[in-house]
Amino acid sequence: YGLIIHEFDPYFNFRAATYLFDHVYGTLNGGHGYGWVRGWKMFCEWFDYKVWYPLGRPVGTTIYPGMQVTAVWLTKCWLPIWFGLNEKFGGFFSVIGFFFDDSVSGVKKKMVTKSARKVSAYFQASNDPIMSAVASLMHNMGMKWKEMSLNDVCCLMPAWFGALTTLVTGFLALECSAHFCHDHGNKFGTVFDDLPFIGYYIRKITTPIRKKLTYYSGLDITTNTNKSSSSLQTASLFSMLATMFFMSIIPAHLMRSVGGGFDNESVAVFAMTLVFYCWTRALRGGTSGAKAEDD
């Protein structure tokens, strides 16, 4: 069957994404769509009389539209640019191109190749001067415009964002465990070490184990502290890798990152973890701004 949307909610979300796509870049308005401004307005005012019969439902004002906007933006804006850069330059784009390439399921064969010059004129007619300029630049650079279908993008979005969520969660663990911009490095232990009374016995019981770990990990065997001030400290990297491993296998995350499960959590979990990481990253000391605030 190829790539298909499964379950009820993902199919409803796909139907809403199709409505937004058709009004922004689709076959309406003489085959050019209405552009983002008018298309978005029509999406917000959309009243679907085919659902919740006989009452109907004002879809545009009763859903979270971030996932639909992301799907349309990936399909018509970002992915064609990515494919063009990957084909033209390769290198870095080819290394991590597996995020957007799935030859096993036939996605690559179903891509539509268009002339970037015609696409530029299409965007101009759709009241999108920015993407028109981008497509024109791609044409001048000799790049082709390749598009995936909206169905394939919506099916693969949970897997893409699931991988990105795992990566960002690992960076969050690295940020929380490493002592950036400090001379004393990071402590090879647990948060329970600092507990009164209990922490003493935890350190006493686990010291032999920690000596083995520090010996095989390359840390200082005589102390529990790595003196390096670099972000790539062994204990912090252990925390990062362990976090990414557990994040990639826990059922709660797998349920929301499986292909075809085009639901809100597919993008929302990534957005939340990214906010958490950015917040903890903003708390990092050692900068001139932090010093000024401390003073």
KEKE-3310 file (N, C-alpha, C; in steps of 0.2 Angstrom, whole numbers, plus 5000, padded with zeros to 4 digits):
npx = (5004:5011:5015:5004:4991:4987:4974:4961:4962:4975:4971:4961:4969:4977:4968:4964:4977:4978:4967:4972:4984:4979:4972:4982:4994:4988:4977:4967:4960:4963:4973:4984:4983:4979:4989:4999:4993:4979:4975:4978:4969:4957:4958:4957:4944:4936:4922:4917:4906:4904:4907:4903:4890:4873:4878:4890:4907:4918:4932:4945:4946:4946:4956:4974:4984:4998:5004:4999:5003:5016:5018:5014:5023:5035:5033:5031:5041:5053:5058:5060:5070:5080:5082:5087:5099:5106:5107:5115:5127:5130:5140:5139:5125:5122:5126:5118:5106:5098:5087:5077:5076:5070:5072:5068:5054:5050:5049:5058:5056:5044:5045:5042:5049:5052:5054:5064:5063:5049:5043:5046:5039:5026:5025:5026:5013:5006:5006:5018:5032:5044:5047:5047:5058:5068:5066:5069:5083:5088:5086:5095:5107:5107:5100:5088:5070:5062:5049:5040:5025:5011:5005:5015:5025:5017:5016:5029:5033:5031:5042:5053:5053:5053:5066:5073:5069:5074:5088:5088:5084:5095:5105:5100:5102:5116:5118:5113:5121:5135:5148:5149:5160:5167:5181:5182:5177:5166:5156:5158:5146:5131:5115:5111:5122:5123:5114:5109:5117:5111:5118:5131:5133:5129:5139:5150:5146:5146:5158:5169:5163:5163:5176:5180:5173:5178:5191:5190:5183:5192:5193:5199:5207:5209:5201:5184:5181:5182:5194:5194:5188:5181:5166:5164:5165:5168:5159:5148:5145:5142:5130:5122:5122:5116:5103:5098:5097:5088:5077:5074:5068:5058:5041:5031:5036:5039:5026:5022:5030:5029:5029:5016:5008:5001:4999:4996:5006:5017:5024:5023:5030:5044:5044:5042:5053:5063:5061:5063:5077:5083:5079:5087:5099:5100:5102:5116:5131:5146:5147:5149:5137:5131:5140:5139:5126:5127:5136)
npy = (4994:5006:5022:5026:5035:5031:5027:5037:5051:5055:5054:5064:5075:5075:5077:5091:5096:5094:5103:5115:5115:5115:5127:5136:5133:5125:5118:5127:5143:5146:5136:5140:5143:5153:5159:5162:5172:5174:5161:5156:5163:5159:5146:5147:5151:5141:5130:5115:5105:5092:5084:5079:5078:5083:5095:5100:5107:5120:5120:5127:5135:5126:5117:5113:5121:5120:5109:5106:5118:5116:5104:5108:5118:5111:5103:5111:5121:5119:5106:5104:5113:5108:5095:5100:5106:5095:5087:5096:5100:5089:5081:5088:5088:5076:5067:5068:5066:5056:5058:5063:5055:5040:5027:5014:5013:5018:5032:5041:5038:5042:5056:5072:5080:5097:5111:5124:5137:5138:5135:5146:5156:5151:5152:5166:5169:5164:5174:5174:5180:5178:5164:5163:5171:5162:5151:5156:5159:5146:5141:5149:5144:5132:5121:5109:5107:5098:5088:5081:5071:5077:5068:5058:5066:5069:5056:5053:5063:5061:5051:5058:5070:5063:5058:5070:5074:5065:5068:5082:5080:5073:5083:5091:5083:5084:5097:5099:5091:5094:5105:5119:5132:5133:5130:5118:5107:5093:5083:5066:5057:5056:5065:5062:5061:5073:5074:5076:5065:5053:5054:5052:5038:5033:5037:5030:5017:5016:5019:5010:5005:5016:5019:5009:5012:5025:5022:5014:5023:5033:5044:5054:5043:5045:5055:5061:5069:5077:5086:5094:5108:5107:5105:5092:5081:5066:5059:5067:5065:5052:5053:5060:5051:5040:5045:5048:5035:5029:5037:5034:5022:5021:5017:5027:5037:5031:5028:5040:5043:5035:5030:5037:5040:5054:5065:5077:5076:5072:5083:5092:5086:5087:5101:5105:5099:5106:5119:5117:5114:5125:5134:5129:5131:5144:5147:5145:5149:5159:5168:5186:5192:5185:5187:5200:5201:5193:5202)
npz = (5000:5001:5008:5021:5030:5046:5059:5067:5071:5065:5052:5051:5054:5043:5033:5036:5034:5020:5015:5019:5011:4998:4997:4999:4991:4981:4969:4967:4963:4949:4948:4955:4969:4984:4990:5006:5015:5011:5010:5023:5030:5024:5029:5043:5043:5040:5039:5042:5035:5033:5044:5061:5059:5061:5064:5060:5060:5065:5059:5057:5069:5079:5081:5083:5073:5070:5066:5053:5046:5047:5039:5026:5024:5024:5013:5002:5003:5011:5009:4995:4993:5000:4994:4982:4985:4990:4979:4971:4978:4988:5000:5015:5015:5010:5020:5031:5024:5026:5034:5026:5015:5008:5000:5001:5003:4992:4990:4984:4971:4968:4969:4962:4948:4944:4934:4940:4936:4931:4943:4950:4944:4947:4961:4961:4955:4965:4975:4983:4985:4991:4991:4977:4974:4979:4972:4959:4961:4963:4950:4943:4948:4943:4948:4951:4955:4966:4972:4986:4989:4998:5006:5008:5015:5026:5032:5035:5043:5058:5061:5057:5065:5077:5078:5078:5090:5099:5098:5102:5115:5120:5119:5129:5140:5140:5142:5155:5163:5161:5166:5159:5154:5166:5178:5185:5179:5177:5188:5192:5196:5205:5207:5220:5228:5234:5244:5261:5274:5268:5256:5259:5262:5250:5242:5248:5246:5232:5228:5224:5212:5204:5203:5194:5183:5180:5177:5165:5157:5156:5164:5178:5189:5202:5208:5208:5198:5183:5176:5164:5155:5145:5134:5130:5139:5147:5157:5155:5141:5142:5149:5140:5129:5135:5138:5125:5120:5129:5126:5113:5114:5123:5125:5125:5118:5106:5101:5097:5087:5076:5059:5049:5059:5060:5071:5083:5093:5086:5082:5093:5104:5100:5099:5113:5119:5113:5118:5131:5131:5125:5135:5146:5141:5140:5153:5156:5163:5164:5153:5148:5150:5160:5170:5172:5177:5189:5196)
capx = (5000:5015:5014:4997:4990:4983:4970:4956:4965:4980:4968:4958:4974:4979:4962:4965:4983:4976:4963:4977:4988:4975:4971:4988:4998:4985:4974:4962:4962:4966:4979:4990:4981:4978:4995:4998:4989:4972:4974:4977:4962:4951:4958:4954:4936:4934:4917:4917:4899:4904:4909:4899:4883:4871:4880:4896:4912:4922:4939:4951:4947:4945:4962:4980:4986:5005:5006:4997:5007:5023:5018:5013:5029:5040:5031:5032:5046:5060:5061:5063:5077:5085:5084:5091:5106:5109:5109:5120:5133:5131:5144:5135:5118:5121:5128:5112:5100:5093:5081:5072:5076:5068:5071:5065:5047:5048:5048:5062:5054:5037:5046:5040:5054:5050:5059:5064:5060:5042:5041:5047:5033:5020:5025:5024:5006:5003:5008:5023:5038:5050:5049:5048:5065:5072:5066:5073:5090:5090:5086:5101:5112:5107:5097:5081:5065:5060:5044:5037:5018:5009:5004:5022:5027:5013:5017:5036:5035:5032:5048:5058:5053:5055:5073:5075:5067:5079:5094:5088:5084:5102:5108:5097:5105:5122:5118:5112:5126:5141:5149:5152:5163:5170:5187:5182:5174:5160:5157:5156:5142:5123:5112:5110:5128:5123:5109:5112:5117:5111:5123:5138:5133:5129:5146:5154:5145:5147:5165:5172:5160:5165:5183:5180:5170:5182:5197:5188:5181:5197:5193:5204:5205:5210:5196:5178:5180:5186:5197:5193:5182:5177:5159:5165:5167:5166:5153:5142:5143:5138:5123:5119:5120:5111:5097:5096:5095:5081:5072:5073:5065:5052:5035:5027:5039:5038:5019:5020:5034:5029:5027:5009:5004:5001:4995:4999:5012:5023:5028:5023:5035:5050:5044:5043:5060:5068:5060:5067:5084:5084:5079:5093:5105:5101:5105:5123:5135:5152:5147:5149:5130:5130:5144:5136:5120:5130:5139)
capy = (5000:5012:5026:5028:5038:5027:5029:5042:5058:5057:5055:5070:5080:5075:5081:5098:5099:5095:5109:5121:5115:5117:5134:5140:5131:5119:5118:5132:5150:5145:5132:5143:5144:5159:5162:5161:5176:5173:5154:5155:5166:5154:5140:5149:5152:5134:5127:5108:5103:5085:5081:5081:5079:5088:5102:5103:5109:5126:5117:5131:5138:5121:5113:5116:5121:5120:5103:5107:5123:5113:5099:5112:5122:5106:5100:5116:5126:5117:5099:5105:5117:5103:5091:5104:5107:5089:5085:5100:5100:5083:5082:5088:5087:5069:5064:5068:5066:5050:5061:5065:5050:5033:5024:5008:5013:5021:5039:5044:5036:5046:5063:5076:5085:5102:5117:5129:5143:5138:5135:5153:5159:5148:5156:5173:5169:5163:5179:5172:5183:5175:5158:5164:5173:5157:5146:5159:5158:5139:5140:5152:5140:5125:5116:5106:5108:5091:5089:5075:5072:5079:5062:5055:5071:5068:5050:5053:5068:5058:5048:5064:5074:5058:5058:5076:5075:5061:5072:5087:5077:5071:5089:5093:5080:5086:5104:5098:5087:5096:5112:5123:5138:5132:5126:5112:5101:5090:5078:5059:5055:5057:5070:5059:5062:5079:5073:5075:5059:5047:5055:5049:5031:5032:5038:5025:5010:5016:5021:5004:5004:5022:5018:5005:5016:5030:5019:5012:5029:5038:5050:5054:5038:5047:5059:5060:5075:5078:5093:5097:5112:5106:5102:5085:5077:5059:5058:5071:5061:5046:5055:5061:5044:5036:5049:5047:5028:5027:5041:5031:5015:5021:5016:5033:5041:5027:5028:5047:5045:5030:5033:5037:5043:5061:5068:5083:5075:5071:5090:5095:5084:5090:5108:5106:5097:5111:5124:5115:5114:5132:5137:5127:5134:5152:5148:5143:5154:5160:5174:5192:5194:5182:5190:5207:5200:5191:5207)
capz = (5000:5002:5014:5022:5036:5050:5064:5065:5072:5060:5045:5051:5053:5036:5029:5037:5030:5013:5014:5019:5005:4992:4997:4999:4985:4977:4962:4967:4960:4943:4948:4959:4976:4986:4994:5013:5018:5010:5011:5030:5032:5023:5033:5049:5043:5037:5042:5038:5036:5032:5050:5066:5056:5056:5066:5057:5064:5063:5060:5058:5075:5085:5081:5084:5066:5069:5062:5046:5043:5046:5034:5020:5023:5022:5006:4996:5004:5014:5006:4988:4993:5003:4988:4977:4988:4991:4972:4968:4982:4991:5006:5022:5014:5009:5026:5035:5020:5027:5037:5021:5010:5010:4994:5002:5002:4985:4991:4979:4964:4967:4968:4955:4947:4940:4932:4945:4933:4931:4950:4952:4941:4950:4967:4960:4954:4972:4980:4988:4982:4994:4988:4970:4973:4981:4966:4954:4963:4962:4943:4941:4950:4939:4953:4950:4960:4967:4978:4988:4989:5004:5009:5010:5020:5033:5034:5037:5048:5065:5061:5056:5072:5083:5078:5081:5098:5103:5097:5106:5122:5122:5120:5135:5146:5140:5145:5162:5166:5160:5169:5154:5156:5173:5178:5189:5175:5179:5193:5189:5201:5204:5211:5226:5232:5238:5249:5268:5277:5263:5251:5262:5261:5243:5239:5251:5243:5225:5226:5220:5205:5201:5201:5188:5178:5179:5174:5159:5153:5154:5169:5183:5194:5209:5210:5205:5194:5177:5176:5158:5155:5138:5134:5128:5145:5147:5160:5152:5135:5144:5151:5133:5125:5138:5137:5118:5120:5132:5123:5107:5115:5127:5121:5125:5112:5100:5099:5094:5082:5071:5053:5048:5065:5059:5076:5086:5097:5082:5082:5099:5108:5098:5101:5120:5121:5111:5122:5137:5129:5124:5142:5150:5137:5142:5160:5156:5166:5161:5148:5151:5152:5166:5175:5174:5181:5195:5199)
cpx = (5004:5014:5007:4996:4985:4980:4966:4959:4970:4976:4964:4963:4976:4974:4963:4971:4982:4972:4968:4981:4985:4973:4977:4992:4994:4982:4968:4965:4966:4973:4985:4989:4980:4984:4994:4994:4982:4971:4974:4971:4957:4952:4955:4946:4933:4929:4916:4910:4898:4905:4904:4892:4878:4874:4885:4901:4917:4930:4945:4951:4946:4951:4968:4983:4993:5007:5005:5001:5014:5023:5018:5020:5035:5039:5033:5038:5053:5062:5063:5069:5082:5087:5088:5098:5109:5111:5115:5127:5135:5134:5139:5128:5117:5122:5121:5105:5096:5087:5075:5073:5074:5067:5068:5058:5045:5047:5052:5059:5047:5038:5044:5046:5051:5055:5058:5062:5052:5039:5041:5041:5026:5020:5023:5016:5002:5004:5013:5030:5044:5052:5050:5055:5070:5072:5070:5081:5092:5090:5093:5107:5112:5104:5090:5076:5061:5055:5041:5030:5017:5008:5010:5025:5024:5015:5024:5037:5035:5039:5054:5059:5055:5063:5076:5074:5072:5086:5094:5087:5091:5106:5106:5101:5113:5123:5117:5117:5133:5142:5153:5155:5166:5176:5187:5179:5168:5161:5154:5152:5135:5121:5111:5116:5127:5118:5112:5112:5117:5116:5130:5138:5132:5136:5151:5153:5147:5154:5169:5170:5163:5172:5184:5178:5175:5189:5195:5186:5186:5197:5198:5202:5206:5205:5189:5176:5185:5188:5196:5187:5179:5170:5159:5168:5164:5159:5147:5140:5140:5131:5119:5117:5115:5104:5094:5094:5089:5075:5070:5069:5059:5046:5031:5030:5038:5031:5018:5026:5034:5026:5019:5005:5004:4997:4999:5006:5018:5027:5029:5029:5042:5050:5045:5050:5065:5067:5064:5075:5086:5084:5085:5099:5106:5103:5112:5127:5141:5152:5147:5142:5129:5134:5142:5130:5122:5132:5133)
cpy = (5006:5015:5028:5031:5033:5030:5035:5049:5059:5058:5062:5076:5081:5078:5088:5100:5099:5101:5115:5121:5117:5124:5139:5139:5126:5121:5124:5139:5149:5141:5135:5144:5151:5163:5161:5165:5175:5166:5153:5158:5162:5148:5141:5150:5146:5131:5120:5105:5095:5081:5083:5082:5079:5095:5105:5105:5115:5123:5121:5134:5133:5116:5117:5116:5121:5115:5103:5112:5120:5108:5103:5115:5117:5104:5105:5121:5122:5111:5100:5109:5112:5098:5094:5105:5100:5086:5089:5100:5093:5085:5082:5086:5079:5065:5063:5068:5060:5052:5062:5061:5043:5029:5017:5008:5017:5029:5043:5043:5041:5053:5066:5081:5090:5107:5122:5136:5143:5138:5142:5157:5157:5152:5163:5174:5168:5168:5177:5174:5180:5169:5158:5166:5167:5152:5149:5158:5151:5138:5143:5148:5133:5120:5115:5107:5101:5091:5082:5076:5074:5073:5059:5060:5070:5062:5050:5058:5065:5055:5054:5068:5069:5058:5064:5077:5071:5065:5078:5085:5075:5078:5092:5090:5082:5093:5104:5095:5090:5103:5116:5130:5138:5128:5119:5106:5099:5084:5071:5056:5056:5063:5068:5060:5068:5079:5072:5068:5053:5048:5052:5042:5029:5032:5032:5018:5010:5018:5016:5004:5010:5022:5014:5009:5022:5028:5017:5018:5034:5044:5049:5048:5040:5051:5057:5066:5075:5085:5097:5102:5112:5103:5094:5081:5070:5057:5061:5067:5055:5047:5056:5055:5040:5039:5047:5040:5027:5031:5038:5024:5015:5021:5023:5037:5037:5028:5035:5048:5039:5033:5032:5040:5051:5064:5074:5082:5074:5077:5093:5093:5087:5098:5109:5104:5103:5117:5123:5116:5121:5136:5136:5130:5141:5153:5147:5149:5155:5166:5180:5195:5191:5185:5196:5206:5198:5197:5212)
cpz = (5000:5008:5015:5029:5040:5056:5062:5065:5067:5053:5045:5050:5046:5031:5030:5034:5023:5011:5014:5013:4999:4992:4997:4992:4980:4971:4962:4964:4954:4943:4952:4966:4977:4989:5002:5016:5017:5011:5019:5033:5030:5027:5040:5049:5040:5041:5039:5040:5035:5039:5055:5064:5061:5058:5062:5062:5061:5064:5061:5065:5081:5085:5082:5077:5065:5065:5055:5043:5042:5040:5027:5019:5021:5015:5001:4997:5005:5010:4999:4988:4996:4998:4983:4979:4989:4984:4969:4972:4986:4998:5012:5021:5013:5015:5030:5031:5021:5031:5032:5014:5012:5004:4995:5001:4996:4985:4985:4972:4963:4968:4962:4954:4942:4938:4937:4943:4933:4938:4953:4950:4945:4957:4966:4959:4960:4977:4985:4985:4985:4991:4980:4969:4974:4975:4960:4955:4962:4954:4941:4943:4947:4943:4950:4956:4961:4973:4979:4989:4997:5009:5012:5015:5027:5036:5038:5043:5056:5066:5061:5063:5078:5083:5080:5088:5102:5103:5102:5114:5125:5123:5127:5141:5146:5144:5153:5166:5166:5163:5164:5157:5163:5173:5181:5186:5178:5183:5191:5195:5199:5208:5218:5231:5236:5244:5256:5271:5272:5258:5253:5261:5254:5240:5242:5248:5236:5223:5222:5213:5201:5199:5195:5182:5175:5175:5167:5154:5152:5159:5174:5188:5201:5212:5206:5200:5188:5176:5170:5158:5149:5139:5133:5134:5145:5150:5157:5145:5137:5146:5144:5129:5128:5138:5130:5117:5123:5129:5116:5108:5119:5123:5120:5119:5106:5097:5096:5089:5076:5065:5051:5053:5065:5064:5079:5090:5093:5082:5089:5104:5107:5100:5109:5122:5119:5115:5129:5136:5129:5131:5146:5147:5139:5149:5161:5158:5162:5155:5152:5153:5159:5172:5177:5179:5188:5199:5202)
residu = (TYR:GLY:LEU:ILE:ILE:HIS:GLU:PHE:ASP:PRO:TYR:PHE:ASN:PHE:ARG:ALA:ALA:THR:TYR:LEU:PHE:ASP:HIS:VAL:TYR:GLY:THR:LEU:ASN:GLY:GLY:HIS:GLY:TYR:GLY:TRP:VAL:ARG:GLY:TRP:LYS:MET:PHE:CYS:GLU:TRP:PHE:ASP:TYR:LYS:VAL:TRP:TYR:PRO:LEU:GLY:ARG:PRO:VAL:GLY:THR:THR:ILE:TYR:PRO:GLY:MET:GLN:VAL:THR:ALA:VAL:TRP:LEU:THR:LYS:CYS:TRP:LEU:PRO:ILE:TRP:PHE:GLY:LEU:ASN:GLU:LYS:PHE:GLY:GLY:PHE:PHE:SER:VAL:ILE:GLY:PHE:PHE:PHE:ASP:ASP:SER:VAL:SER:GLY:VAL:LYS:LYS:LYS:MET:VAL:THR:LYS:SER:ALA:ARG:LYS:VAL:SER:ALA:TYR:PHE:GLN:ALA:SER:ASN:ASP:PRO:ILE:MET:SER:ALA:VAL:ALA:SER:LEU:MET:HIS:ASN:MET:GLY:MET:LYS:TRP:LYS:GLU:MET:SER:LEU:ASN:ASP:VAL:CYS:CYS:LEU:MET:PRO:ALA:TRP:PHE:GLY:ALA:LEU:THR:THR:LEU:VAL:THR:GLY:PHE:LEU:ALA:LEU:GLU:CYS:SER:ALA:HIS:PHE:CYS:HIS:ASP:HIS:GLY:ASN:LYS:PHE:GLY:THR:VAL:PHE:ASP:ASP:LEU:PRO:PHE:ILE:GLY:TYR:TYR:ILE:ARG:LYS:ILE:THR:THR:PRO:ILE:ARG:LYS:LYS:LEU:THR:TYR:TYR:SER:GLY:LEU:ASP:ILE:THR:THR:ASN:THR:ASN:LYS:SER:SER:SER:SER:LEU:GLN:THR:ALA:SER:LEU:PHE:SER:MET:LEU:ALA:THR:MET:PHE:PHE:MET:SER:ILE:ILE:PRO:ALA:HIS:LEU:MET:ARG:SER:VAL:GLY:GLY:GLY:PHE:ASP:ASN:GLU:SER:VAL:ALA:VAL:PHE:ALA:MET:THR:LEU:VAL:PHE:TYR:CYS:TRP:THR:ARG:ALA:LEU:ARG:GLY:GLY:THR:SER:GLY:ALA:LYS:ALA:GLU:ASP:ASP)
# end
